[in-house]
């Protein structure tokens, strides 16, 4: 994760939910009303 992240735990939380619910990235992004690029930025801690 990016050291300068505003929300460093948000990406980990999304991954935890994705694995618990057995969802793929496209499904999770659709449910969260974000695009997959935004999901990637959140996962890396850039947002």
Buried (B, 14 or more C-beta within 10 A) or exposed (E): BEEEBEEEEBBEEBBEEBEEEEBEBEEBBBEEEBEEEBBBBBBEBBB
